Amino acid sequence: MIKNTLLTQSGHIEIHGTGYWDDKNIDNFLTMSNSTIERLRAIENVENVSPRVETFALVSYGSVSKGIGIIAVSPKQENAKSHLANHIVQGKYFDETDDGILIGEALAKYLKATLGDTLAFIGQGHFGASAAGLFPIRGILRLPMPNMDNSLVYMTLPAAQNFIDLPDGYSGILISLKNDKEKKLYETMNIVAQQLADGNSNFSQKNNTDKDKLSVGNYEVFSWHFTMQRLLQSAASDQAFGKIVLFILYMIVGFGILGTVIMLTNERRRELRTMISLGMSRGKLTVVTILELMLMAVLGLIAGLAIALPVSYYFYFNPIKISGKMGKMFLDVGMDPLISFSVDSQIFITQAIIVLFLAIIAVIYPIRFIKKLKLNG
């Protein structure tokens, strides 16, 4: 869900006009020159800079009207970011100066419009002025989220800026990063702020106490940790539940290992007594027993990884598709209806270390058993 949102609706870093985040009004749009945008693209860790104009309008075709959301993009940058062109089912993708639009498939059906038809838009322009325009349909999209498919229109930046009568005006600048680890994220945010503050004395890192929100003159720079707080909170609660499940599994695995060790140790009671009687010290016997049990644990881990890795790789390249009502529920919350497996090596290494640690704890039993073992018992 987070990945889909970052690809389609947000960025790792967002730039907005001062006050826009609290009051998403056209009058709070920012203005930015092309040279400044190019400087942002030149930052080392920046993968994509996608300027946007997001607003609302009443769209009409024939006798049918509907309130819709407008997202104006740079076709080249947006396709690099969200692969928008891949969602076209009819028509073609537009170019940078196209005055046409792309609309969702469900919206096209509602309006009873098709390729080549011209839609009438009425909305709000800059400083309260009325905005009106006629836009031909260049392509029809099939968007994964139903609420986007039935109420969203894409157009080019020049067309939208002309519609709202605000040249060089943007609702925001979305920046995607090559490395979005926390340290690199905040480093890049500060570099972005410095680029925006070029010749602007209003920016000072000392005056910005919130690392997820920087004020730079007439701009505000946000990290995705700030813009997606609710989603991150949902993810945190989901991860907390996952940790509870993992803890229960570790308890089951731990007691399973302990039960096996207790059984093996008690079955070898006579053998251990015989070894001690023949002159083997309890210390050496303890070391041999520990090595045997740890060898068994390592072989068990290797066998488990040998089974798990091929299965994980198979489902990584062939995700499980969810259909029916469950699939619709996935789409409604912004997720692809797929269950994908991860092949991140850190997952397998971490689990192997934890299981090995549980095995080491279980070895305490045979150590105490050998220490207290009576030869005449």
C-alpha positions as a Markdown table, in Angstrom:
| # | Residue | x | y | z |
|---|---|---|---|---|
| 1 | Met | 0.0 | 0.0 | 0.0 |
| 2 | Ile | 2.8 | 2.4 | 0.9 |
| 3 | Lys | 4.7 | 1.5 | -2.3 |
| 4 | Asn | 1.6 | 2.1 | -4.5 |
| 5 | Thr | 0.9 | 5.4 | -2.8 |
| 6 | Leu | 4.5 | 6.6 | -3.2 |
| 7 | Leu | 4.3 | 5.7 | -6.9 |
| 8 | Thr | 0.9 | 7.3 | -7.7 |
| 9 | Gln | -0.1 | 9.9 | -5.2 |
| 10 | Ser | 2.9 | 10.9 | -3.2 |
| 11 | Gly | 6.7 | 11.2 | -3.2 |
| 12 | His | 9.5 | 10.5 | -0.8 |
| 13 | Ile | 9.9 | 14.3 | -0.6 |
| 14 | Glu | 7.1 | 16.8 | -1.4 |
| 15 | Ile | 7.4 | 20.5 | -1.9 |
| 16 | His | 4.3 | 22.7 | -1.4 |
| 17 | Gly | 3.5 | 26.4 | -1.1 |
| 18 | Thr | 3.3 | 27.7 | 2.5 |
| 19 | Gly | 0.0 | 26.9 | 3.9 |
| 20 | Tyr | -1.1 | 24.5 | 1.2 |
| 21 | Trp | -0.9 | 21.3 | 3.3 |
| 22 | Asp | -3.4 | 22.8 | 5.8 |
| 23 | Asp | -5.6 | 24.4 | 3.2 |
| 24 | Lys | -5.4 | 22.8 | -0.2 |
| 25 | Asn | -6.6 | 25.8 | -2.1 |
| 26 | Ile | -5.5 | 27.0 | -5.5 |
| 27 | Asp | -4.5 | 30.3 | -3.9 |
| 28 | Asn | -1.9 | 28.5 | -1.9 |
| 29 | Phe | -0.2 | 26.9 | -5.0 |
| 30 | Leu | 3.5 | 27.5 | -5.4 |
| 31 | Thr | 5.3 | 28.9 | -8.4 |
| 32 | Met | 8.6 | 27.6 | -9.5 |
| 33 | Ser | 10.9 | 28.2 | -12.5 |
| 34 | Asn | 12.0 | 25.4 | -14.8 |
| 35 | Ser | 15.6 | 26.2 | -13.9 |
| 36 | Thr | 14.9 | 25.4 | -10.2 |
| 37 | Ile | 13.2 | 22.2 | -11.1 |
| 38 | Glu | 16.2 | 21.2 | -13.2 |
| 39 | Arg | 18.5 | 21.9 | -10.2 |
| 40 | Leu | 16.4 | 19.6 | -8.1 |
| 41 | Arg | 16.7 | 16.8 | -10.8 |
| 42 | Ala | 20.4 | 17.2 | -10.7 |
| 43 | Ile | 20.7 | 16.2 | -7.0 |
| 44 | Glu | 22.6 | 13.0 | -6.7 |
| 45 | Asn | 20.1 | 10.9 | -4.8 |
| 46 | Val | 17.0 | 12.2 | -6.8 |
| 47 | Glu | 15.5 | 9.6 | -9.2 |
| 48 | Asn | 12.5 | 11.6 | -10.4 |
| 49 | Val | 11.0 | 15.1 | -10.0 |
| 50 | Ser | 7.3 | 15.2 | -11.0 |
| 51 | Pro | 5.6 | 18.6 | -10.8 |
| 52 | Arg | 1.9 | 18.4 | -10.4 |
| 53 | Val | -1.3 | 20.5 | -10.5 |
| 54 | Glu | -4.1 | 18.9 | -8.5 |
| 55 | Thr | -7.5 | 20.5 | -8.4 |
| 56 | Phe | -11.2 | 19.7 | -8.9 |
| 57 | Ala | -13.8 | 20.5 | -11.5 |
| 58 | Leu | -17.3 | 19.7 | -12.7 |
| 59 | Val | -17.0 | 17.7 | -15.9 |
| 60 | Ser | -19.9 | 17.5 | -18.3 |
| 61 | Tyr | -20.7 | 15.5 | -21.5 |
| 62 | Gly | -24.1 | 15.8 | -23.0 |
| 63 | Ser | -26.6 | 15.7 | -20.2 |
| 64 | Val | -24.3 | 13.9 | -17.7 |
| 65 | Ser | -22.2 | 15.8 | -15.2 |
| 66 | Lys | -19.9 | 14.7 | -12.4 |
| 67 | Gly | -17.4 | 16.2 | -9.9 |
| 68 | Ile | -14.0 | 14.9 | -10.6 |
| 69 | Gly | -10.4 | 15.3 | -9.5 |
| 70 | Ile | -7.8 | 16.6 | -12.0 |
| 71 | Ile | -4.1 | 15.6 | -11.8 |
| 72 | Ala | -1.9 | 17.5 | -14.2 |
| 73 | Val | 1.5 | 16.0 | -14.8 |
| 74 | Ser | 4.6 | 16.1 | -17.0 |
| 75 | Pro | 3.8 | 13.0 | -19.2 |
| 76 | Lys | 7.5 | 12.0 | -19.4 |
| 77 | Gln | 8.2 | 12.4 | -15.7 |
| 78 | Glu | 5.0 | 10.8 | -14.6 |
| 79 | Asn | 5.4 | 7.8 | -16.8 |
| 80 | Ala | 8.9 | 7.3 | -15.3 |
| 81 | Lys | 7.4 | 7.5 | -11.8 |
| 82 | Ser | 4.1 | 5.6 | -12.0 |
| 83 | His | 4.2 | 3.9 | -15.4 |
| 84 | Leu | 0.9 | 5.7 | -16.2 |
| 85 | Ala | 1.1 | 4.7 | -19.9 |
| 86 | Asn | 0.8 | 1.0 | -19.0 |
| 87 | His | -2.7 | 1.6 | -17.7 |
| 88 | Ile | -4.1 | 2.8 | -21.1 |
| 89 | Val | -6.7 | 0.4 | -22.5 |
| 90 | Gln | -7.9 | 2.6 | -25.4 |
| 91 | Gly | -6.2 | 5.5 | -27.3 |
| 92 | Lys | -2.7 | 6.7 | -26.7 |
| 93 | Tyr | -0.5 | 8.4 | -24.1 |
| 94 | Phe | -0.2 | 12.2 | -24.5 |
| 95 | Asp | 2.9 | 14.3 | -25.0 |
| 96 | Glu | 4.2 | 17.3 | -23.0 |
| 97 | Thr | 2.1 | 20.0 | -24.7 |
| 98 | Asp | -1.0 | 18.0 | -25.5 |
| 99 | Asp | -4.3 | 19.8 | -24.7 |
| 100 | Gly | -6.2 | 16.5 | -24.4 |
| 101 | Ile | -6.9 | 14.3 | -21.3 |
| 102 | Leu | -6.8 | 10.8 | -20.1 |
| 103 | Ile | -9.8 | 9.5 | -18.1 |
| 104 | Gly | -10.6 | 6.5 | -16.0 |
| 105 | Glu | -12.5 | 3.7 | -17.7 |
| 106 | Ala | -15.3 | 3.8 | -15.1 |
| 107 | Leu | -15.6 | 7.6 | -15.5 |
| 108 | Ala | -15.9 | 7.2 | -19.3 |
| 109 | Lys | -18.7 | 4.7 | -18.9 |
| 110 | Tyr | -20.5 | 7.0 | -16.5 |
| 111 | Leu | -20.3 | 9.9 | -18.8 |
| 112 | Lys | -21.0 | 7.7 | -21.8 |
| 113 | Ala | -18.0 | 9.2 | -23.6 |
| 114 | Thr | -15.4 | 7.6 | -25.7 |
| 115 | Leu | -12.1 | 8.4 | -27.6 |
| 116 | Gly | -12.2 | 11.8 | -29.4 |
| 117 | Asp | -15.2 | 13.1 | -27.5 |
| 118 | Thr | -14.7 | 16.6 | -25.9 |
| 119 | Leu | -15.6 | 17.2 | -22.3 |
| 120 | Ala | -16.5 | 20.5 | -20.8 |
| 121 | Phe | -14.8 | 21.5 | -17.5 |
| 122 | Ile | -15.9 | 24.2 | -15.0 |
| 123 | Gly | -13.8 | 24.9 | -11.9 |
| 124 | Gln | -12.1 | 27.5 | -9.8 |
| 125 | Gly | -9.2 | 29.5 | -11.1 |
| 126 | His | -6.5 | 31.5 | -9.3 |
| 127 | Phe | -7.7 | 34.1 | -6.9 |
| 128 | Gly | -11.4 | 33.0 | -7.1 |
| 129 | Ala | -11.7 | 33.4 | -10.9 |
| 130 | Ser | -13.9 | 31.0 | -12.8 |
| 131 | Ala | -12.1 | 28.3 | -14.8 |
| 132 | Ala | -13.6 | 26.8 | -17.9 |
| 133 | Gly | -12.3 | 24.7 | -20.8 |
| 134 | Leu | -13.0 | 22.0 | -23.4 |
| 135 | Phe | -10.7 | 19.0 | -23.5 |
| 136 | Pro | -10.7 | 16.1 | -26.0 |
| 137 | Ile | -10.2 | 12.5 | -24.7 |
| 138 | Arg | -6.9 | 11.1 | -25.9 |
| 139 | Gly | -6.9 | 7.9 | -24.0 |
| 140 | Ile | -8.9 | 5.8 | -21.5 |
| 141 | Leu | -7.1 | 4.4 | -18.4 |
| 142 | Arg | -7.9 | 1.3 | -16.3 |
| 143 | Leu | -6.7 | 2.4 | -12.9 |
| 144 | Pro | -6.3 | -0.2 | -10.1 |
| 145 | Met | -8.2 | 1.7 | -7.4 |
| 146 | Pro | -12.0 | 2.0 | -8.0 |
| 147 | Asn | -12.2 | 5.5 | -6.5 |
| 148 | Met | -9.5 | 6.8 | -8.9 |
| 149 | Asp | -11.0 | 4.9 | -11.9 |
| 150 | Asn | -14.4 | 6.5 | -11.6 |
| 151 | Ser | -13.4 | 10.1 | -10.6 |
| 152 | Leu | -10.0 | 11.0 | -12.0 |
| 153 | Val | -8.7 | 12.9 | -15.1 |
| 154 | Tyr | -5.1 | 13.3 | -16.1 |
| 155 | Met | -4.0 | 16.3 | -18.2 |
| 156 | Thr | -0.7 | 18.0 | -19.1 |
| 157 | Leu | 0.8 | 20.7 | -16.9 |
| 158 | Pro | 0.5 | 23.5 | -19.6 |
| 159 | Ala | -3.2 | 22.6 | -20.1 |
| 160 | Ala | -4.0 | 22.7 | -16.4 |
| 161 | Gln | -2.0 | 25.9 | -15.8 |
| 162 | Asn | -3.9 | 27.6 | -18.6 |
| 163 | Phe | -7.2 | 26.2 | -17.2 |
| 164 | Ile | -6.6 | 27.8 | -13.8 |
| 165 | Asp | -4.8 | 30.8 | -15.2 |
| 166 | Leu | -1.6 | 30.3 | -13.2 |
| 167 | Pro | 1.6 | 30.0 | -15.4 |
| 168 | Asp | 4.4 | 28.1 | -13.6 |
| 169 | Gly | 2.0 | 27.3 | -10.8 |
| 170 | Tyr | 2.0 | 23.9 | -9.2 |
| 171 | Ser | 0.1 | 22.3 | -6.3 |
| 172 | Gly | 3.3 | 20.4 | -5.4 |
| 173 | Ile | 6.5 | 18.9 | -6.6 |
| 174 | Leu | 6.9 | 15.2 | -5.9 |
| 175 | Ile | 10.4 | 13.9 | -5.6 |
| 176 | Ser | 11.3 | 10.2 | -5.7 |
| 177 | Leu | 14.6 | 9.0 | -4.3 |
| 178 | Lys | 17.1 | 6.3 | -5.4 |
| 179 | Asn | 17.9 | 5.5 | -1.8 |
| 180 | Asp | 15.0 | 6.2 | 0.7 |
| 181 | Lys | 16.7 | 5.0 | 3.8 |
| 182 | Glu | 16.1 | 7.3 | 6.7 |
| 183 | Lys | 19.6 | 8.9 | 6.8 |
| 184 | Lys | 19.7 | 9.5 | 3.1 |
| 185 | Leu | 16.1 | 10.8 | 3.1 |
| 186 | Tyr | 16.9 | 13.6 | 5.5 |
| 187 | Glu | 20.2 | 14.4 | 3.9 |
| 188 | Thr | 18.5 | 14.8 | 0.5 |
| 189 | Met | 15.7 | 16.9 | 2.1 |
| 190 | Asn | 18.3 | 19.3 | 3.4 |
| 191 | Ile | 19.9 | 19.5 | 0.0 |
| 192 | Val | 16.5 | 20.2 | -1.6 |
| 193 | Ala | 15.9 | 23.0 | 0.9 |
| 194 | Gln | 19.3 | 24.5 | 0.2 |
| 195 | Gln | 18.5 | 24.5 | -3.5 |
| 196 | Leu | 15.2 | 26.2 | -2.9 |
| 197 | Ala | 16.9 | 28.7 | -0.6 |
| 198 | Asp | 19.5 | 29.7 | -3.2 |
| 199 | Gly | 19.8 | 33.5 | -2.6 |
| 200 | Asn | 17.0 | 33.3 | 0.0 |
| 201 | Ser | 18.1 | 34.2 | 3.6 |
| 202 | Asn | 14.8 | 32.9 | 5.1 |
| 203 | Phe | 16.1 | 29.3 | 5.3 |
| 204 | Ser | 18.0 | 28.2 | 8.3 |
| 205 | Gln | 18.3 | 24.6 | 9.5 |
| 206 | Lys | 18.5 | 25.8 | 13.1 |
| 207 | Asn | 15.0 | 27.3 | 12.8 |
| 208 | Asn | 13.6 | 24.0 | 11.5 |
| 209 | Thr | 13.2 | 21.8 | 14.5 |
| 210 | Asp | 11.0 | 19.3 | 12.7 |
| 211 | Lys | 13.1 | 17.2 | 10.4 |
| 212 | Asp | 10.1 | 16.0 | 8.5 |
| 213 | Lys | 8.9 | 19.5 | 7.7 |
| 214 | Leu | 11.2 | 22.3 | 6.5 |
| 215 | Ser | 10.2 | 25.9 | 5.8 |
| 216 | Val | 12.1 | 27.6 | 3.0 |
| 217 | Gly | 10.8 | 31.1 | 2.2 |
| 218 | Asn | 7.4 | 30.5 | 0.4 |
| 219 | Tyr | 8.0 | 26.8 | 0.3 |
| 220 | Glu | 7.4 | 23.9 | 2.7 |
| 221 | Val | 9.4 | 20.7 | 2.2 |
| 222 | Phe | 7.9 | 17.5 | 3.6 |
| 223 | Ser | 9.2 | 13.9 | 4.0 |
| 224 | Trp | 6.8 | 11.0 | 3.3 |
| 225 | His | 6.9 | 10.2 | 7.0 |
| 226 | Phe | 4.9 | 13.4 | 7.5 |
| 227 | Thr | 2.6 | 13.2 | 4.5 |
| 228 | Met | 1.7 | 9.6 | 5.1 |
| 229 | Gln | 1.4 | 9.6 | 8.8 |
| 230 | Arg | -1.9 | 7.7 | 9.0 |
| 231 | Leu | -0.7 | 5.0 | 6.6 |
| 232 | Leu | 2.5 | 4.6 | 8.6 |
| 233 | Gln | 0.5 | 4.3 | 11.8 |
| 234 | Ser | -1.6 | 1.6 | 10.1 |
| 235 | Ala | 1.6 | -0.2 | 9.0 |
| 236 | Ala | 3.0 | 0.1 | 12.5 |
| 237 | Ser | -0.1 | -1.5 | 14.1 |
| 238 | Asp | 0.0 | -4.2 | 11.4 |
| 239 | Gln | 3.7 | -4.9 | 12.2 |
| 240 | Ala | 2.9 | -5.0 | 15.9 |
| 241 | Phe | 0.3 | -7.7 | 15.3 |
| 242 | Gly | 2.9 | -9.5 | 13.1 |
| 243 | Lys | 5.4 | -9.4 | 16.0 |
| 244 | Ile | 2.9 | -11.0 | 18.3 |
| 245 | Val | 2.3 | -13.8 | 15.8 |
| 246 | Leu | 6.0 | -14.3 | 15.4 |
| 247 | Phe | 6.5 | -14.4 | 19.2 |
| 248 | Ile | 3.9 | -17.2 | 19.4 |
| 249 | Leu | 5.7 | -19.1 | 16.6 |
| 250 | Tyr | 9.1 | -18.6 | 18.3 |
| 251 | Met | 7.5 | -20.1 | 21.5 |
| 252 | Ile | 6.2 | -23.1 | 19.6 |
| 253 | Val | 9.6 | -23.6 | 17.9 |
| 254 | Gly | 11.5 | -23.1 | 21.1 |
| 255 | Phe | 9.5 | -25.6 | 23.1 |
| 256 | Gly | 9.7 | -28.0 | 20.1 |
| 257 | Ile | 13.5 | -27.8 | 20.2 |
| 258 | Leu | 13.6 | -28.1 | 24.0 |
| 259 | Gly | 11.3 | -31.1 | 23.9 |
| 260 | Thr | 13.5 | -32.8 | 21.3 |
| 261 | Val | 16.6 | -32.1 | 23.3 |
| 262 | Ile | 15.1 | -33.4 | 26.6 |
| 263 | Met | 14.0 | -36.6 | 24.8 |
| 264 | Leu | 17.4 | -37.2 | 23.2 |
| 265 | Thr | 19.2 | -36.5 | 26.5 |
| 266 | Asn | 17.1 | -38.8 | 28.6 |
| 267 | Glu | 17.3 | -41.6 | 26.0 |
| 268 | Arg | 21.1 | -41.4 | 26.2 |
| 269 | Arg | 21.2 | -41.7 | 30.0 |
| 270 | Arg | 22.9 | -45.1 | 30.0 |
| 271 | Glu | 25.3 | -44.1 | 27.3 |
| 272 | Leu | 26.3 | -41.0 | 29.2 |
| 273 | Arg | 26.8 | -43.0 | 32.5 |
| 274 | Thr | 28.9 | -45.5 | 30.6 |
| 275 | Met | 31.1 | -42.8 | 29.1 |
| 276 | Ile | 31.7 | -41.2 | 32.5 |
| 277 | Ser | 32.4 | -44.6 | 34.1 |
| 278 | Leu | 35.1 | -45.4 | 31.5 |
| 279 | Gly | 36.9 | -42.2 | 32.5 |
| 280 | Met | 35.6 | -39.5 | 30.3 |
| 281 | Ser | 35.3 | -36.2 | 32.2 |
| 282 | Arg | 32.0 | -34.6 | 32.5 |
| 283 | Gly | 33.4 | -31.4 | 31.0 |
| 284 | Lys | 34.5 | -33.2 | 27.8 |
| 285 | Leu | 31.2 | -35.1 | 27.6 |
| 286 | Thr | 29.3 | -31.8 | 27.9 |
| 287 | Val | 31.4 | -30.3 | 25.1 |
| 288 | Val | 30.7 | -33.3 | 22.8 |
| 289 | Thr | 27.0 | -33.3 | 23.6 |
| 290 | Ile | 26.8 | -29.5 | 22.9 |
| 291 | Leu | 28.6 | -29.9 | 19.5 |
| 292 | Glu | 26.3 | -32.8 | 18.5 |
| 293 | Leu | 23.2 | -30.8 | 19.3 |
| 294 | Met | 24.5 | -27.6 | 17.6 |
| 295 | Leu | 25.4 | -29.7 | 14.5 |
| 296 | Met | 21.9 | -31.0 | 14.5 |
| 297 | Ala | 20.5 | -27.4 | 14.8 |
| 298 | Val | 22.7 | -26.2 | 11.9 |
| 299 | Leu | 21.7 | -29.1 | 9.7 |
| 300 | Gly | 18.1 | -28.4 | 10.5 |
| 301 | Leu | 18.5 | -24.7 | 9.5 |
| 302 | Ile | 20.2 | -25.7 | 6.3 |
| 303 | Ala | 17.4 | -28.1 | 5.5 |
| 304 | Gly | 14.8 | -25.5 | 6.3 |
| 305 | Leu | 16.4 | -22.9 | 4.1 |
| 306 | Ala | 16.9 | -25.4 | 1.3 |
| 307 | Ile | 13.1 | -26.0 | 1.3 |
| 308 | Ala | 12.0 | -22.4 | 2.0 |
| 309 | Leu | 14.2 | -20.5 | -0.5 |
| 310 | Pro | 13.0 | -22.2 | -3.7 |
| 311 | Val | 9.4 | -21.9 | -2.6 |
| 312 | Ser | 9.9 | -18.2 | -1.8 |
| 313 | Tyr | 11.6 | -17.5 | -5.1 |
| 314 | Tyr | 8.8 | -19.2 | -7.0 |
| 315 | Phe | 6.1 | -17.1 | -5.3 |
| 316 | Tyr | 8.3 | -14.0 | -5.6 |
| 317 | Phe | 8.2 | -14.3 | -9.4 |
| 318 | Asn | 4.6 | -15.8 | -9.4 |
| 319 | Pro | 2.6 | -13.9 | -6.8 |
| 320 | Ile | -0.6 | -15.4 | -5.6 |
| 321 | Lys | -3.5 | -13.6 | -7.2 |
| 322 | Ile | -6.5 | -12.7 | -5.0 |
| 323 | Ser | -9.9 | -12.6 | -6.8 |
| 324 | Gly | -13.5 | -12.1 | -5.8 |
| 325 | Lys | -14.6 | -10.0 | -2.8 |
| 326 | Met | -11.2 | -10.4 | -1.1 |
| 327 | Gly | -9.5 | -9.0 | -4.3 |
| 328 | Lys | -11.9 | -6.1 | -4.4 |
| 329 | Met | -11.1 | -5.4 | -0.7 |
| 330 | Phe | -7.4 | -5.2 | -1.6 |
| 331 | Leu | -8.2 | -2.7 | -4.4 |
| 332 | Asp | -10.4 | -0.6 | -2.2 |
| 333 | Val | -7.5 | 0.1 | 0.2 |
| 334 | Gly | -5.0 | 0.8 | -2.6 |
| 335 | Met | -3.2 | -2.5 | -2.8 |
| 336 | Asp | -2.7 | -4.8 | -5.7 |
| 337 | Pro | -4.7 | -8.0 | -5.3 |
| 338 | Leu | -1.6 | -10.1 | -4.9 |
| 339 | Ile | 0.2 | -11.9 | -2.2 |
| 340 | Ser | 3.9 | -11.5 | -3.0 |
| 341 | Phe | 6.7 | -13.3 | -1.2 |
| 342 | Ser | 9.9 | -11.5 | -0.2 |
| 343 | Val | 13.4 | -12.9 | -0.9 |
| 344 | Asp | 15.2 | -10.3 | 1.2 |
| 345 | Ser | 18.3 | -12.1 | 2.5 |
| 346 | Gln | 18.0 | -10.3 | 5.8 |
| 347 | Ile | 14.7 | -12.1 | 6.6 |
| 348 | Phe | 16.2 | -15.5 | 6.3 |
| 349 | Ile | 19.4 | -14.6 | 8.1 |
| 350 | Thr | 17.4 | -13.1 | 11.0 |
| 351 | Gln | 15.2 | -16.1 | 11.4 |
| 352 | Ala | 18.1 | -18.5 | 11.2 |
| 353 | Ile | 19.9 | -16.5 | 14.0 |
| 354 | Ile | 16.8 | -16.5 | 16.2 |
| 355 | Val | 16.3 | -20.3 | 15.8 |
| 356 | Leu | 20.0 | -20.9 | 16.5 |
| 357 | Phe | 19.7 | -18.8 | 19.6 |
| 358 | Leu | 16.7 | -20.9 | 20.8 |
| 359 | Ala | 18.7 | -24.0 | 20.2 |
| 360 | Ile | 21.6 | -22.6 | 22.3 |
| 361 | Ile | 19.1 | -21.9 | 25.2 |
| 362 | Ala | 17.8 | -25.5 | 24.9 |
| 363 | Val | 21.4 | -26.8 | 25.3 |
| 364 | Ile | 21.3 | -25.6 | 28.9 |
| 365 | Tyr | 19.3 | -28.7 | 29.8 |
| 366 | Pro | 21.8 | -31.4 | 28.8 |
| 367 | Ile | 24.6 | -29.3 | 30.4 |
| 368 | Arg | 22.8 | -29.4 | 33.7 |
| 369 | Phe | 21.7 | -33.0 | 33.2 |
| 370 | Ile | 25.3 | -34.2 | 32.7 |
| 371 | Lys | 26.5 | -32.2 | 35.6 |
| 372 | Lys | 24.0 | -33.7 | 38.0 |
| 373 | Leu | 23.9 | -37.2 | 36.5 |
| 374 | Lys | 24.4 | -39.9 | 39.1 |
| 375 | Leu | 26.2 | -43.1 | 38.1 |
| 376 | Asn | 24.3 | -45.3 | 40.5 |
| 377 | Gly | 20.9 | -43.8 | 40.0 |
